[in-house]
């Protein structure tokens, strides 16, 4: 049982580090709408439909397209590191 608990604590720490890195990267994206979209999707775990409704996109294709642009901006922010 002690080994399971130690492994669980290690996994939690690893997950917390990944979340922190994602938050840091997202915060460096200049465009607010892209930061919001990536936060809703990857940190809040929202569905595409929910994101579309929340952010006022007309349809899923619009949110998919914006997501692609957001990922481009995230890549740029990561390269500037």
C-alpha positions, 0 to 999 in steps of 0.5 A: 500500500505504501508503494501505491501511495508513493507512486500516486504522489509521484504521478500527482506531482508530474501532472501538476508540473505539466499543468504548470508548464501548460499554464505558463505557455498559454500565458505567453500567447499574445491574443486573449481569445487564443489563450482563452480557447486553449485554457478552456480546452486543455485546462478546463477540459471543455468540449468543442461544443461548449467552447463554441457556445462559451466563446460565441463561435458560430459553429464547430468549424469556426472553433476548430479553425481558431484552435489551429491558429491558437496552436500556431501561436503556442508554438511561436511562444514556445520557441521564444522561450 
